[in-house]
Amino acid sequence: MIYELRTYHCAPGRLPALNDRFQSITLKFWEKYGIRQVGFWTALIGPSNQTLTYMLQWESLAERETKWNAFAADPEWLLKRAETEAKAIIVERIENYILAPTAYSAMR
């Protein structure tokens, strides 16, 4: 099992729009493609309160490539994403890590 940790750095004031997009749009597409989330978090304390961090669970890098690429290329998803950003950009920058658990990790 591998995990993907993604942090989205939002444009000022746009975190509510990102949360809404995940809740009302993105998660439905992930379900369609079998993308499994571990959880979502916002920062209570840290350098910015305009970030959303989430973790995904994958069986392998090959599974990630297949499912993520299919999701990212879905024409309906691309249209919905564009609609949510028609007035203003939501995400300015994304940090992405692919993580492998250690032998002593509770998550394996």
C-alpha positions, 0 to 999 in steps of 0.5 A: 500500500502507498499513500499520496499526500496532497496540499492545495494552497488556495488563492486568498479567500478561496478555501471555501470554494475548494471545500465546496468543490470537493464535497459537491463535485470531486468526490463523486468523480473519485467514486466513479474511478475508484479513488480512495481517500484516507482523509481531508484536513485544514490547518488550525495552526501553521503558516497559512489557513488557506490550505487543504491537505488530503491523503489518498490510498493506492495499491501501487503506483500503476493503480495510481497512474491508471485511475488518476489519469482517467479522472484528470482527463474526464471531460465532465470533470474538466468542465465542472472544474472550469465552471468553479474557477470561471470567476477566480482561480481557486488553487495557486499551488499544489504540493504532492508526495507519494509515501511508502509506510515504514515497517513499523507504521500503523498504516501499511 
